[in-house]
Amino acid sequence: MIYSAEVKGMCPVAQGVNHGAAPIPEEAKWVKAKEIGDISGYTHGIGWCAPQQGACKLSLNVKDGVIQEALVETIGCSGMTHSAAMAAEILPGRTILEALNTDLVCDAINTAMRELFLQIVYGRTQSAFSEDGLQIGAGLEDLGKGACSMIGTTYGTLEKGPRYLNLTEGYITELALDEEDQIIGYKYLNFGKMMDFIKKGDDAETAMKKASGQYGRIQDAAKFIDPRKQ
């Protein structure tokens, strides 16, 4: 350690109050984190690229400072999907400090990693008060049945009004309109469930019927429209 001449010439003064790091909640324990290995938790975060053309939702499951599980969901940029594939290979096995200083290929994913790092080291995680945290696989469970990201896509114009294209339940096949042409419900197809049925041996038509559903006042509809064509 090199000290300047000015510091060398100073007289020593004892430190007073020094309580150390403030405790943060981690998996139902209060931890005074001093090293990266002291950090555990499961959390989500959002990142965006510099031109704000796309976004990433990143979910990490960290145990003793090491990323055990990573869920990377991206939207808005075609190249970002390939970046997500690489990030899913890069992240598991790295400490959160390594991940913070690793090129995760895409601005949005890098930004999401930065935001998650801040959440995790400050103890702001979904598993802060869960004993032993969340098991590995929590990311897939968060996606729900069919393991498909929940994406909301809606569109509208002043002249023709709103169109629901994708909502939490899945791909919107029909919009239900009342006598005043206002949306009162919709029919949908859950692609994740449909593919699961097909993989189990169902033909496509049967799988579609089993994976379809409806929401809202369907029985009161005056008419139904295809939101992508009508």
N, C-alpha and C positions, 0 to 999 in steps of 0.2 A: 504494500500500500504506500503510495507516494503522497506526502503532505506538502503544501506550499510553505514557504518561509513564514508567511503571516500566521498560518495556523500553528506551526511549530512554536512560535513565540507566545502563543496564548497560554494562560494558566488553565488547568483542568477544573471544571465545575461538574459536580455530581448531578446525574439525571434525577428528576423528582418522580412525578406520577408516571408509571409505565405499566399499564394493565395488559398490554399485548393486544392481539387481534380480538375484535368483537366476535362473539359466537354467532354462527349462522345455522339455520335449521337444515339438517341433511338427513333424510330418511329416518325421521323420528328421533334424531339425536341433535344436541347442540354441539357444534364443532368449532374450535378455534383453528381455522385453516392457516397453515404456514407454508405448506408445500402443495404442489399440484396433486400429489397422491392423497391429500386430505379431502379431495373434492369428490362427491358422489351426487347423482341426481338424474332425473328424467325431465326433459323440458322440450318445448317447441319454440320456434322463432321464425320470423319472416325477414327476407332480404330482397333487395332490388338492384338492378344493374344501373350503371351510370346514366345511360340515356332513358332509364325508366321504361324500357320496352317489355320487361318481363319481371317475374317475381318467383321466389323460391320459399317454400315452407320446409324447414329442416327440423327433424325430431331426433334427439340424441339421448341415449341411455348410457350414463357414465358411472363406472364403478371404480373407486380408488384412483380417480384421475384419468382412467383409460376409457376411451369410447368402445363400448361393447356392441352397440347397435345404432344404426343410422338409417333414417327414412328420409329420402330426398324427393320432394314433390315440386314440380316446376310448371309454369304456365306462361304463355304469351310470347315465347321465342322458340323457334324450331331447333336452333343449335343448342339451346339450354337442355333439351332432353338428353342429348349425348353427353353434355357436361355432367348431368345428374348421374348417368351411368358410371362415369369415371369416379365421381365423388363417392358413390356407394362402395367402390372398391378401395378408395384411398382412406376413408375415415376410420373404419373399425380397426382397433389395435393401436391407434395413435393416442397420445395424451392430448388433453384439450389445448395445451400450449402448442404442441406440435401442429395440431389441426389448425389453430389460429394462424400459424406462420407457414402454412402449406398452401400452394396454389391449387385451389379446388376448381380450376378451369374457367369458371364463370363468375362474373362480378356479383351476381345475385346470390350465388351459393356462398361466396366468400363473405359477403355482407351478413348473410344469415348466420354464418359461423361466428362472426364478431358479436352479433347480438346475443346469441346463445351463450357465448363465453361469459359475457357480462351477467346474464341471468344466473348462470350456474355458480360463478364464484361469489355472487352476493346471496346465494341461498334461495333465489326466487325460482323454485322448480315445482312441477306438479307433484313430485314425490317428497316434498320437504317434510311432511308430517306422516308419511307412510312408512311403517316399520319395515326395514330391509329394502325399501324402495319398490320399484316396479320390476317384474321379471323381464328377462330378455325375451322379446317378442311382443312387448307392449305396443311397439310401433305398428305392427301388422294388425293387432287387435283394434287400434285406433281407427283403422280404415274400415272396419266392419266386415260383414259377410261379403264375399266376392273379392275382397282386397282391391278395391278400386278407390281412387281418390275422390273425395266429395268436391265437385266443381259446380259452381253456379254460373251459368251463362245466360244472360238475357239481352234482348235487343229491342230497340224501339225507334220509330220515326214519328215526327209530328203529324204527318198526314195519315199514316196507317196504324199508329199506336204500338203497344208493347207486344213482344213475343218471348215466351219462356222456351229456352232451348235445352238447357241442362240444369237440374237442381239436385239437391242432396240425394233424392231417391234414384236419380239416373237420367237417362235420355228421355226427353219429353216427346211423346208420339202424337198426342192430340191435346188441344186446349178446349175446355168447355166454356161456352159463352152463353149468357142469358139473353133475354129479349132485347136488351139495350146494348148488346155486343160487348159487355164487360166480362172479364175473365172471372169465373167462379170455381174453377177446378182444372185438373189436367189428368191425363193418363201417361204412364211412364213405363220404361223398360230398363231394368237394372242389368247392365252388360256383364258385370262380375258374376252375378248369380246365374245368368243365362249360360255363360261359358262353363261354369261349374256343372250345370245340368248336362250340357253337351259332352263334357269330359266323362261324365258318369254313364253315358250311353244314350241319352235322349236325342231324338232327331231335332233339327233346328226349330221347326214349328212348335213342337211340344215344349221345348226349352223356352221359347219366347213367351208362350202362354203362362208357363209357371213362374217366369221372372217378371211378369207384367203386373202393374197395380194401378190404383187411381187414388186421387186425393181431392177433397173439396165436395161441392154440391153437384156432383155428377148427375144425380137423378133430376135436377132442376134445369139442366142445360137445354137451351133452345136449339143449339147446333154445336157441332164439333169441327175444328179446323186443324190442318197440319201447319204448325207454326213456321215451318221452313218453306212452304210453298204457297200458302193461302193468305 
